[in-house]
Amino acid sequence: FKKELGNLQDAVSQIYELLSNAYNLKKLYINLLGDIITNDRIFQGQIFHIDSCAGKQIWEVQAYLVNFINNLLKYYEKIEVNCVVGNHGRSSDSYKTDEPVENNFEYHLYRIIQMAFKGEPKVKVIVPTTYEHIVNIGPWKHLILHGDKFRGSSKTYIEKQVKDLIVNVGNFDSLD
């Protein structure tokens, strides 16, 4: 995780350096889409094999993400972080269990990050209590979600699921 986040930070800063003379890059949007924390009960009967328990992961990862965001403030005037939880952070061992978002370990990770930037006007951290969230970036509405609820791979079935999202969540221009 630490190595991947370092690579991402380097890439974002390189892109900024390349494009900042041609484009007005004042605001950065970071969408956290889940599966950052992995619980030891992803499926029923799973034997504990995670290198670090969920509680330790939360505190270690939040330090890296807070540092990551702070480092990117060197380049951007504002940063908006939009967060949705994934299935690996759930507290239940069954994907069929309809548990509240607030039971997901990633929700708690995101709230800690939100509190870390509470007094920083340049950073806005949005932590919804839903599994999906619409983010307005420029004139477009992006629906962000983890995607684990998408089942099947046929074009027709995926189109049906997207139409269901529009009915249940609202209109959006892009699915991220």
N, CA, C and O of each residue as an XYZ file, in Angstrom:
704
protein
N       0.829     -1.191      0.000
C       0.000      0.000      0.000
C       0.867      1.247      0.000
O       0.648      2.181     -0.771
N       1.859      1.239      0.884
C       2.738      2.406      0.997
C       3.459      2.671     -0.326
O       3.567      3.818     -0.759
N       3.953      1.604     -0.966
C       4.661      1.742     -2.234
C       3.717      2.251     -3.334
O       4.077      3.149     -4.095
N       2.518      1.678     -3.415
C       1.535      2.096     -4.421
C       1.144      3.558     -4.233
O       1.021      4.302     -5.206
N       0.948      3.971     -2.972
C       0.574      5.352     -2.702
C       1.716      6.298     -3.065
O       1.475      7.396     -3.566
N       2.951      5.881     -2.817
C       4.112      6.675     -3.221
C       4.201      6.822     -4.728
O       4.500      7.903     -5.237
N       3.941      5.725     -5.449
C       3.931      5.777     -6.913
C       2.835      6.712     -7.424
O       3.048      7.474     -8.367
N       1.675      6.646     -6.800
C       0.565      7.514     -7.188
C       0.916      8.982     -6.942
O       0.660      9.838     -7.789
N       1.497      9.264     -5.789
C       1.884     10.639     -5.476
C       2.898     11.160     -6.486
O       2.791     12.298     -6.943
N       3.872     10.343     -6.835
C       4.865     10.744     -7.842
C       4.194     11.009     -9.189
O       4.522     11.984     -9.865
N       3.259     10.146     -9.578
C       2.573     10.297    -10.861
C       1.736     11.569    -10.895
O       1.747     12.299    -11.886
N       1.005     11.837     -9.804
C       0.173     13.039     -9.761
C       1.044     14.288     -9.837
O       0.702     15.236    -10.544
N       2.154     14.301     -9.126
C       3.028     15.480     -9.169
C       3.678     15.638    -10.543
O       3.859     16.764    -11.007
N       4.032     14.532    -11.204
C       4.603     14.612    -12.555
C       3.574     15.131    -13.560
O       3.895     15.959    -14.413
N       2.343     14.644    -13.456
C       1.276     15.125    -14.335
C       1.044     16.611    -14.109
O       0.871     17.368    -15.064
N       1.038     17.029    -12.852
C       0.864     18.445    -12.531
C       1.976     19.271    -13.176
O       1.706     20.292    -13.808
N       3.206     18.835    -13.020
C       4.354     19.566    -13.580
C       4.253     19.661    -15.106
O       4.598     20.687    -15.692
N       3.784     18.600    -15.737
C       3.665     18.593    -17.197
C       2.530     19.482    -17.707
O       2.668     20.133    -18.743
N       1.419     19.510    -16.986
C       0.218     20.172    -17.501
C      -0.091     21.528    -16.888
O      -0.916     22.265    -17.428
N       0.540     21.877    -15.788
C       0.148     23.097    -15.069
C       0.404     24.379    -15.858
O      -0.255     25.387    -15.605
N       1.333     24.370    -16.798
C       1.566     25.567    -17.609
C       0.497     25.755    -18.688
O       0.274     26.871    -19.157
N      -0.154     24.677    -19.072
C      -1.161     24.745    -20.130
C      -2.593     24.777    -19.587
O      -3.502     25.271    -20.255
N      -2.790     24.249    -18.374
C      -4.135     24.144    -17.808
C      -4.169     24.770    -16.420
O      -3.159     24.829    -15.718
N      -5.340     25.230    -16.049
C      -5.561     25.809    -14.736
C      -5.896     24.677    -13.752
O      -7.062     24.315    -13.594
N      -4.896     24.135    -13.111
C      -5.076     22.994    -12.210
C      -5.070     23.463    -10.759
O      -4.063     23.347    -10.060
N      -6.190     23.986    -10.325
C      -6.265     24.515     -8.966
C      -6.874     23.529     -7.981
O      -6.569     23.564     -6.789
N      -7.742     22.639     -8.486
C      -8.445     21.730     -7.591
C      -8.218     20.287     -8.025
O      -8.319     19.950     -9.205
N      -7.910     19.449     -7.049
C      -7.716     18.023     -7.293
C      -8.860     17.259     -6.640
O      -9.209     17.504     -5.486
N      -9.430     16.340     -7.390
C     -10.454     15.444     -6.854
C      -9.817     14.081     -6.637
O      -9.208     13.519     -7.548
N      -9.957     13.558     -5.442
C      -9.487     12.208     -5.120
C     -10.717     11.396     -4.755
O     -11.436     11.740     -3.817
N     -10.961     10.327     -5.487
C     -12.087      9.446     -5.194
C     -11.547      8.145     -4.612
O     -10.862      7.385     -5.296
N     -11.862      7.899     -3.344
C     -11.479      6.653     -2.683
C     -12.648      5.689     -2.826
O     -13.742      5.948     -2.324
N     -12.411      4.574     -3.512
C     -13.501      3.685     -3.923
C     -13.543      2.361     -3.168
O     -14.148      1.401     -3.645
N     -12.922      2.297     -2.020
C     -13.045      1.114     -1.178
C     -11.971      0.071     -1.388
O     -11.075      0.222     -2.218
N     -12.089     -0.990     -0.614
C     -11.125     -2.093     -0.554
C      -9.728     -1.616     -0.165
O      -8.722     -2.158     -0.624
N      -9.684     -0.610      0.676
C      -8.429     -0.142      1.245
C      -8.137     -0.945      2.513
O      -6.993     -1.315      2.776
N      -9.173     -1.204      3.283
C      -9.079     -2.031      4.491
C      -9.635     -3.408      4.145
O     -10.669     -3.523      3.487
N      -8.937     -4.452      4.594
C      -9.419     -5.812      4.364
C      -9.709     -6.473      5.701
O      -8.814     -6.671      6.523
N     -10.964     -6.808      5.901
C     -11.389     -7.494      7.119
C     -11.014     -8.971      7.015
O     -10.789     -9.477      5.915
N     -10.948     -9.653      8.131
C     -10.626    -11.080      8.113
C     -11.869    -11.945      7.948
O     -11.780    -13.171      8.014
N     -13.027    -11.324      7.734
C     -14.269    -12.076      7.545
C     -14.928    -11.687      6.228
O     -16.079    -11.250      6.214
N     -14.208    -11.842      5.126
C     -14.759    -11.477      3.828
C     -15.801    -12.490      3.377
O     -16.796    -12.122      2.753
N     -15.581    -13.746      3.684
C     -16.576    -14.751      3.339
C     -16.675    -15.764      4.478
O     -15.736    -15.960      5.249
N     -17.828    -16.391      4.555
C     -18.117    -17.330      5.630
C     -17.117    -18.486      5.634
O     -16.851    -19.090      4.596
N     -16.567    -18.787      6.813
C     -15.627    -19.884      6.953
C     -14.191    -19.520      6.626
O     -13.310    -20.377      6.686
N     -13.939    -18.273      6.284
C     -12.582    -17.840      5.949
C     -11.678    -17.993      7.163
O     -12.046    -17.621      8.278
N     -10.513    -18.533      6.938
C      -9.516    -18.643      7.987
C      -8.715    -17.350      8.008
O      -8.325    -16.837      6.959
N      -8.472    -16.827      9.203
C      -7.751    -15.563      9.356
C      -6.399    -15.661      8.673
O      -5.578    -16.497      9.049
N      -6.157    -14.830      7.687
C      -4.867    -14.835      6.996
C      -4.400    -13.433      6.605
O      -3.471    -13.286      5.812
N      -5.028    -12.430      7.145
C      -4.663    -11.052      6.844
C      -3.408    -10.715      7.648
O      -3.301    -11.076      8.820
N      -2.455    -10.019      7.010
C      -1.200     -9.668      7.681
C      -1.403     -8.754      8.877
O      -0.643     -8.812      9.843
N      -2.422     -7.915      8.815
C      -2.686     -6.951      9.874
C      -4.189     -6.867     10.075
O      -4.942     -6.784      9.105
N      -4.630     -6.887     11.325
C      -6.073     -6.837     11.586
C      -6.642     -5.479     11.166
O      -5.914     -4.496     11.029
N      -7.948     -5.453     10.969
C      -8.617     -4.261     10.431
C      -8.354     -3.019     11.280
O      -8.126     -1.941     10.732
N      -8.382     -3.149     12.591
C      -8.148     -1.994     13.459
C      -6.774     -1.381     13.248
O      -6.640     -0.158     13.189
N      -5.755     -2.220     13.134
C      -4.394     -1.718     12.884
C      -4.286     -1.114     11.491
O      -3.620     -0.097     11.299
N      -4.940     -1.742     10.522
C      -4.917     -1.214      9.153
C      -5.475      0.206      9.114
O      -4.911      1.078      8.455
N      -6.577      0.437      9.815
C      -7.209      1.755      9.808
C      -6.221      2.826     10.245
O      -6.079      3.851      9.579
N      -5.542      2.596     11.354
C      -4.651      3.626     11.893
C      -3.388      3.791     11.069
O      -2.867      4.900     10.947
N      -2.892      2.708     10.505
C      -1.702      2.813      9.654
C      -2.041      3.524      8.339
O      -1.326      4.430      7.911
N      -3.119      3.108      7.716
C      -3.514      3.661      6.423
C      -3.900      5.134      6.541
O      -3.564      5.930      5.664
N      -4.596      5.504      7.604
C      -4.998      6.915      7.733
C      -3.780      7.813      7.785
O      -3.805      8.911      7.230
N      -2.712      7.374      8.437
C      -1.492      8.200      8.497
C      -0.907      8.396      7.099
O      -0.490      9.499      6.748
N      -0.876      7.330      6.307
C      -0.358      7.432      4.934
C      -1.233      8.327      4.069
O      -0.722      9.144      3.303
N      -2.555      8.178      4.188
C      -3.455      8.979      3.349
C      -3.434     10.457      3.742
O      -3.478     11.326      2.871
N      -3.368     10.745      5.025
C      -3.282     12.141      5.470
C      -1.986     12.763      4.945
O      -1.993     13.896      4.463
N      -0.893     12.039      5.034
C       0.394     12.521      4.521
C       0.332     12.724      3.001
O       0.829     13.724      2.483
N      -0.276     11.780      2.302
C      -0.453     11.853      0.844
C      -1.199     13.129      0.453
O      -0.769     13.865     -0.435
N      -2.314     13.377      1.124
C      -3.129     14.560      0.826
C      -2.351     15.835      1.158
O      -2.350     16.785      0.375
N      -1.697     15.855      2.305
C      -0.888     17.033      2.678
C       0.208     17.306      1.656
O       0.461     18.464      1.323
N       0.858     16.267      1.156
C       1.906     16.449      0.148
C       1.352     17.034     -1.150
O       2.028     17.824     -1.809
N       0.132     16.653     -1.521
C      -0.465     17.166     -2.751
C      -0.939     18.614     -2.616
O      -1.190     19.282     -3.619
N      -1.059     19.095     -1.382
C      -1.411     20.507     -1.172
C      -0.297     21.435     -1.637
O      -0.519     22.637     -1.781
N       0.887     20.903     -1.871
C       1.988     21.701     -2.423
C       1.678     22.131     -3.850
O       2.200     23.139     -4.327
N       0.833     21.371     -4.528
C       0.528     21.613     -5.931
C      -0.847     22.241     -6.150
O      -1.016     23.068     -7.045
N      -1.810     21.859     -5.351
C      -3.201     22.260     -5.588
C      -3.694     23.198     -4.500
O      -3.355     23.051     -3.325
N      -4.498     24.163     -4.915
C      -5.074     25.105     -3.958
C      -6.169     24.451     -3.126
O      -6.361     24.788     -1.957
N      -6.885     23.515     -3.740
C      -7.969     22.811     -3.035
C      -7.936     21.338     -3.424
O      -7.591     20.970     -4.547
N      -8.304     20.521     -2.459
C      -8.427     19.086     -2.706
C      -9.764     18.629     -2.136
O     -10.105     18.925     -0.990
N     -10.512     17.901     -2.962
C     -11.769     17.299     -2.509
C     -11.609     15.790     -2.554
O     -11.274     15.216     -3.590
N     -11.854     15.155     -1.410
C     -11.735     13.710     -1.297
C     -13.142     13.145     -1.114
O     -13.825     13.462     -0.140
N     -13.565     12.311     -2.053
C     -14.883     11.671     -1.996
C     -14.679     10.192     -1.719
O     -13.867      9.535     -2.370
N     -15.418      9.674     -0.754
C     -15.158      8.318     -0.260
C     -16.395      7.432     -0.351
O     -17.490      7.842      0.034
N     -16.219      6.233     -0.854
C     -17.243      5.188     -0.750
C     -16.569      3.915     -0.274
O     -15.400      3.668     -0.569
N     -17.315      3.115      0.460
C     -16.757      1.892      1.038
C     -16.781      0.751      0.024
O     -17.554      0.761     -0.933
N     -15.921     -0.223      0.260
C     -15.883     -1.430     -0.558
C     -16.374     -2.634      0.230
O     -16.758     -2.515      1.393
N     -16.359     -3.776     -0.407
C     -16.861     -4.976      0.244
C     -15.841     -5.622      1.191
O     -16.243     -6.367      2.085
N     -14.566     -5.370      1.031
C     -13.570     -6.017      1.897
C     -13.545     -5.419      3.294
O     -13.022     -6.041      4.219
N     -14.094     -4.236      3.464
C     -14.121     -3.609      4.775
C     -15.392     -3.875      5.558
O     -15.548     -3.378      6.673
N     -16.294     -4.647      4.992
C     -17.561     -4.896      5.690
C     -17.327     -5.722      6.953
O     -16.330     -6.435      7.069
N     -18.246     -5.614      7.877
C     -18.114     -6.353      9.133
C     -18.758     -7.731      9.062
O     -18.476     -8.591      9.896
N     -19.610     -7.944      8.084
C     -20.298     -9.223      7.920
C     -19.472    -10.163      7.045
O     -18.665     -9.715      6.230
N     -19.679    -11.465      7.218
C     -18.969    -12.441      6.383
C     -19.788    -12.844      5.155
O     -19.422    -13.782      4.447
N     -20.889    -12.143      4.901
C     -21.724    -12.469      3.746
C     -22.065    -11.196      2.971
O     -22.532    -10.210      3.541
N     -21.823    -11.238      1.673
C     -22.159    -10.084      0.843
C     -23.669     -9.892      0.746
O     -24.136     -8.836      0.320
N     -24.421    -10.897      1.137
C     -25.881    -10.803      1.078
C     -26.458    -10.033      2.267
O     -27.611     -9.602      2.226
N     -25.666     -9.858      3.322
C     -26.122     -9.122      4.495
C     -26.190     -7.641      4.158
O     -25.217     -7.052      3.688
N     -27.338     -7.056      4.401
C     -27.526     -5.640      4.124
C     -27.187     -4.852      5.386
O     -28.063     -4.532      6.189
N     -25.902     -4.547      5.546
C     -25.478     -3.836      6.757
C     -25.318     -2.350      6.473
O     -25.065     -1.960      5.333
N     -25.461     -1.528      7.488
C     -25.280     -0.087      7.285
C     -23.849      0.237      6.865
O     -22.906     -0.447      7.263
N     -23.699      1.272      6.067
C     -22.375      1.733      5.641
C     -21.501      2.000      6.870
O     -20.299      1.732      6.861
N     -22.118      2.527      7.916
C     -21.372      2.874      9.130
C     -20.744      1.668      9.820
O     -19.891      1.844     10.690
N     -21.141      0.445      9.458
C     -20.506     -0.759     10.020
C     -19.216     -1.113      9.278
O     -18.415     -1.904      9.777
N     -19.012     -0.545      8.113
C     -17.840     -0.863      7.304
C     -16.605     -0.183      7.901
O     -16.656      0.988      8.277
N     -15.505     -0.920      7.983
C     -14.275     -0.377      8.556
C     -13.745      0.817      7.766
O     -13.136      1.719      8.341
N     -13.972      0.827      6.460
C     -13.499      1.953      5.642
C     -14.253      3.236      5.964
O     -13.684      4.324      5.873
N     -15.499      3.127      6.332
C     -16.246      4.306      6.755
C     -15.512      4.981      7.914
O     -15.381      6.204      7.943
N     -15.038      4.186      8.859
C     -14.324      4.737     10.016
C     -12.978      5.330      9.606
O     -12.572      6.371     10.124
N     -12.287      4.670      8.680
C     -11.043      5.214      8.138
C     -11.307      6.591      7.526
O     -10.582      7.547      7.805
N     -12.328      6.689      6.706
C     -12.649      7.943      6.032
C     -13.040      9.035      7.032
O     -12.664     10.195      6.861
N     -13.786      8.671      8.063
C     -14.170      9.667      9.074
C     -12.952     10.179      9.834
O     -12.896     11.357     10.188
N     -11.981      9.313     10.087
C     -10.746      9.751     10.750
C     -10.011     10.756      9.859
O      -9.524     11.779     10.342
N      -9.935     10.465      8.573
C      -9.293     11.389      7.629
C     -10.072     12.702      7.576
O      -9.481     13.782      7.545
N     -11.388     12.604      7.566
C     -12.234     13.799      7.557
C     -11.938     14.657      8.788
O     -11.820     15.877      8.678
N     -11.819     14.034      9.938
C     -11.535     14.778     11.168
C     -10.119     15.357     11.159
O      -9.889     16.427     11.723
N      -9.172     14.668     10.528
C      -7.795     15.160     10.462
C      -7.719     16.478      9.686
O      -6.847     17.304      9.953
N      -8.624     16.674      8.734
C      -8.619     17.889      7.919
C      -9.742     18.861      8.295
O     -10.048     19.786      7.543
N     -10.335     18.648      9.431
C     -11.472     19.469      9.861
C     -11.150     20.967      9.855
O     -11.992     21.767      9.450
N      -9.975     21.355     10.287
C      -9.619     22.764     10.350
C      -8.859     23.272      9.137
O      -8.379     24.405      9.140
N      -8.743     22.451      8.101
C      -7.986     22.816      6.899
C      -8.955     23.234      5.791
O      -9.608     22.379      5.192
N      -9.057     24.543      5.510
C     -10.036     24.996      4.511
C      -9.710     24.568      3.083
O     -10.576     24.637      2.211
N      -8.493     24.133      2.830
C      -8.110     23.720      1.482
C      -8.523     22.282      1.162
O      -8.486     21.868      0.004
N      -8.917     21.518      2.192
C      -9.257     20.107      1.979
C     -10.679     19.847      2.458
O     -11.055     20.197      3.577
N     -11.457     19.225      1.578
C     -12.823     18.821      1.917
C     -12.902     17.308      1.749
O     -12.621     16.785      0.671
N     -13.285     16.607      2.812
C     -13.420     15.151      2.775
C     -14.900     14.828      2.944
O     -15.508     15.170      3.958
N     -15.469     14.170      1.944
C     -16.896     13.833      1.952
C     -17.046     12.332      2.198
O     -16.525     11.504      1.451
N     -17.775     12.009      3.272
C     -17.977     10.611      3.659
C     -19.479     10.345      3.722
O     -20.103     10.577      4.757
N     -20.060      9.865      2.637
C     -21.502      9.603      2.645
C     -21.847      8.333      3.431
O     -20.992      7.477      3.661
N     -23.086      8.235      3.828
C     -23.572      7.027      4.503
C     -24.322      6.140      3.515
O     -25.217      5.382      3.890
N     -23.938      6.253      2.246
C     -24.512      5.431      1.183
C     -23.384      4.699      0.474
O     -22.218      5.072      0.595
N     -23.733      3.666     -0.257
C     -22.729      2.875     -0.975
C     -22.304      3.526     -2.291
O     -21.358      3.074     -2.936
N     -23.001      4.578     -2.681
C     -22.646      5.304     -3.888
C     -22.806      6.790     -3.616
O     -23.496      7.199     -2.683
N     -22.149      7.592     -4.457
C     -22.156      9.038     -4.225
C     -21.963      9.748     -5.566
O     -21.150      9.322     -6.386
N     -22.704     10.818     -5.783
C     -22.540     11.606     -6.999
C     -21.615     12.781     -6.701
O     -21.835     13.544     -5.761
N     -20.574     12.910     -7.524
C     -19.576     13.968     -7.382
C     -19.688     14.888     -8.588
O     -19.634     14.431     -9.729
N     -19.845     16.177     -8.339
C     -19.896     17.166     -9.415
C     -18.482     17.650     -9.698
O     -17.852     18.296     -8.860
N     -17.992     17.328    -10.895
C     -16.677     17.784    -11.331
C     -16.895     18.550    -12.624
O     -17.213     17.975    -13.665
N     -16.716     19.866    -12.532
C     -17.041     20.701    -13.679
C     -18.527     20.576    -13.971
O     -19.341     20.572    -13.048
N     -18.890     20.473    -15.239
C     -20.310     20.367    -15.575
C     -20.851     18.932    -15.517
O     -22.018     18.702    -15.836
N     -20.017     17.969    -15.115
C     -20.424     16.570    -15.154
C     -20.681     16.005    -13.772
O     -20.028     16.359    -12.791
N     -21.663     15.107    -13.733
C     -21.977     14.375    -12.507
C     -21.389     12.970    -12.629
O     -21.766     12.206    -13.518
N     -20.467     12.638    -11.733
C     -19.838     11.317    -11.717
C     -20.431     10.505    -10.578
O     -20.434     10.951     -9.430
N     -20.927      9.333    -10.884
C     -21.382      8.421     -9.849
C     -20.196      7.562     -9.456
O     -19.651      6.831    -10.283
N     -19.793      7.649     -8.185
C     -18.705      6.797     -7.716
C     -19.297      5.709     -6.829
O     -20.158      5.970     -5.990
N     -18.828      4.509     -7.026
C     -19.215      3.371     -6.209
C     -18.142      2.310     -6.344
O     -17.352      2.326     -7.288
N     -18.119      1.396     -5.405
C     -17.086      0.372     -5.409
C     -17.274     -0.613     -6.564
O     -16.299     -1.005     -7.205
N     -18.486     -1.004     -6.827
C     -18.750     -1.870     -7.970
C     -18.945     -3.334     -7.643
O     -19.228     -4.125     -8.542
N     -18.803     -3.722     -6.380
C     -18.956     -5.136     -6.034
C     -20.393     -5.613     -6.166
O     -20.645     -6.817     -6.207
N     -21.327     -4.693     -6.232
C     -22.732     -5.086     -6.386
C     -23.078     -5.440     -7.821
O     -24.134     -6.020     -8.074
N     -22.201     -5.099     -8.776
C     -22.427     -5.469    -10.165
C     -22.153     -6.956    -10.318
O     -21.032     -7.412    -10.092
N     -23.142     -7.688    -10.688
C     -23.018     -9.131    -10.906
C     -23.320     -9.418    -12.371
O     -24.183     -8.775    -12.967
N     -22.614    -10.377    -12.947
C     -22.831    -10.725    -14.343
C     -21.972     -9.878    -15.257
O     -21.455     -8.834    -14.859
N     -21.828    -10.340    -16.487
C     -20.933     -9.622    -17.385
C     -21.540     -9.330    -18.761
O     -20.886     -8.724    -19.610
N     -22.778     -9.755    -18.982
C     -23.360     -9.477    -20.289
C     -23.699     -7.994    -20.398
O     -24.039     -7.353    -19.403
N     -23.607     -7.464    -21.589
C     -23.873     -6.049    -21.828
C     -25.292     -5.692    -21.390
O     -25.505     -4.656    -20.761
N     -26.248     -6.534    -21.716
C     -27.648     -6.280    -21.379
C     -27.835     -6.202    -19.864
O     -28.526     -5.315    -19.363
N     -27.219     -7.131    -19.142
C     -27.381     -7.160    -17.683
C     -26.711     -5.942    -17.037
O     -27.264     -5.363    -16.103
N     -25.544     -5.552    -17.516
C     -24.852     -4.375    -16.977
C     -25.665     -3.114    -17.266
O     -25.791     -2.249    -16.400
N     -26.217     -3.004    -18.474
C     -27.052     -1.849    -18.809
C     -28.267     -1.764    -17.892
O     -28.656     -0.673    -17.474
N     -28.872     -2.922    -17.575
C     -30.016     -2.954    -16.667
C     -29.613     -2.444    -15.289
O     -30.345     -1.671    -14.672
N     -28.449     -2.876    -14.806
C     -27.988     -2.440    -13.486
C     -27.704     -0.944    -13.458
O     -27.980     -0.279    -12.459
N     -27.159     -0.411    -14.542
C     -26.907      1.032    -14.623
C     -28.229      1.790    -14.639
O     -28.355      2.820    -13.977
N     -29.210      1.302    -15.381
C     -30.531      1.942    -15.399
C     -31.157      1.920    -14.004
O     -31.784      2.895    -13.589
N     -30.986      0.808    -13.277
C     -31.491      0.728    -11.905
C     -30.804      1.765    -11.014
O     -31.445      2.367    -10.153
N     -29.512      1.973    -11.217
C     -28.781      2.990    -10.452
C     -29.353      4.375    -10.715
O     -29.536      5.159     -9.783
N     -29.636      4.679    -11.973
C     -30.191      5.991    -12.320
C     -31.531      6.196    -11.623
O     -31.810      7.279    -11.109
N     -32.355      5.157    -11.606
C     -33.664      5.254    -10.951
C     -33.491      5.441     -9.447
O     -34.189      6.258     -8.846
N     -32.580      4.705     -8.833
C     -32.444      4.708     -7.370
C     -31.528      5.816     -6.834
O     -31.706      6.256     -5.698
N     -30.559      6.271     -7.623
C     -29.582      7.241     -7.132
C     -29.802      8.616     -7.741
O     -29.659      9.629     -7.057
N     -30.142      8.658     -9.002
C     -30.308      9.937     -9.706
C     -29.496      9.933    -10.985
O     -28.744      8.996    -11.256
N     -29.652     10.978    -11.759
C     -28.940     11.064    -13.035
C     -27.459     11.366    -12.836
O     -27.080     12.111    -11.932
N     -26.645     10.789    -13.675
C     -25.217     11.046    -13.654
C     -24.706     10.924    -15.070
O     -25.344     10.313    -15.927
N     -23.527     11.522    -15.312
C     -22.946     11.516    -16.653
C     -21.888     10.439    -16.822
O     -21.634      9.974    -17.933
N     -21.273     10.044    -15.716
C     -20.167      9.089    -15.787
C     -20.252      8.145    -14.599
O     -20.657      8.533    -13.503
N     -19.863      6.904    -14.836
C     -19.845      5.882    -13.776
C     -18.377      5.558    -13.495
O     -17.684      4.996    -14.343
N     -17.918      5.913    -12.313
C     -16.511      5.704    -11.940
C     -16.385      4.637    -10.865
O     -15.277      4.328    -10.428
